[in-house]
Amino acid sequence: MQNEGTIKRLMTIEGHLGGVIRMVEEDAYCIDVIRQIQAIQAALKKVSGIILDGHLNSCVITAVQGDDLDERQRVMQEVLDVFNTHV
């Protein structure tokens, strides 16, 4: 099940974030902290991609194949908005 894998990934990220917090509390070398933050960002980007893939292959396909033009436009606009806010 995709949801279980996503939750496991997020829990791993949560653990890494705790590590970064400890690093900052212990006044670790700044570059080391930044590298860990970048690794967390990359992991979150991967999770985001997995969730987007699931959305595209379920909600978006359902809306595109459906007869409700307003729903189709709403779902497509949501996807566009996600990309426009991350650029």
PyMOL commands that set and color helices and strands:
alter all, ss='L'
color gray80, all
select helices_A, chain A and resi 2-25+30-65+69-85
alter helices_A, ss='H'
color red, helices_A
deselect
rebuild
show_as cartoon
